[in-house]
């Protein structure tokens, strides 16, 4: 797909076609993440850092399940 760089104020931006926005499930104001890959770059809504934090939280919740249950009941 062909994208064109355009001047936006003092910055340069890319206008994404509506088909791309639909596939990304993105709208105006959403945050997207540009990740460098071995083949170039990938633009996604996925944030690898947040995914890592969620996995750590799930691990802690599983380990302290009974304690968390007791705290929730109090």
For each residue, the residues with C-beta under 8 A, 3 or more apart:
1: 17 20
2:
3: 14 15 16
4: 14 15
5: 12 13 14
6: 12 13 14 15
7: 11 12 13
8: 11 12 13
9:
10:
11: 7 8
12: 5 6 7 8
13: 5 6 7 8
14: 3 4 5 6
15: 3 4 6
16: 3 20 21 24 26
17: 1 20 21
18: 21 22
19: 22 23
20: 1 16 17 23 24
21: 16 17 18 24 26 27
22: 18 19 25
23: 19 20
24: 16 20 21 32 43 44 45
25: 22 45
26: 16 21 30 32 45
27: 21 30
28:
29:
30: 26 27 45
31: 45
32: 24 26 43 44 45
33: 43 44 45 46 47 48
34: 41 42 43
35: 41 42 43 44 48
36: 40 41
37: 40 41 42
38:
39:
40: 36 37
41: 34 35 36 37
42: 34 35 37
43: 24 32 33 34 35
44: 24 32 33 35
45: 24 25 26 30 31 32 33
46: 33 51
47: 33 50 51
48: 33 35 51 52
49: 52 53
50: 47 53 54
51: 46 47 48 54 55
52: 48 49 55 56
53: 49 50 56 57
54: 50 51 57 58
55: 51 52 58 59
56: 52 53 59 60
57: 53 54 60 61
58: 54 55 61 62
59: 55 56 62 63
60: 56 57 63 64
61: 57 58 64 65 68
62: 58 59 65
63: 59 60
64: 60 61 67 68
65: 61 62 68 69
66: 69 70
67: 64 70 71
68: 61 64 65 71 72
69: 65 66 72 73
70: 66 67 73 74
71: 67 68 74
72: 68 69
73: 69 70
74: 70 71
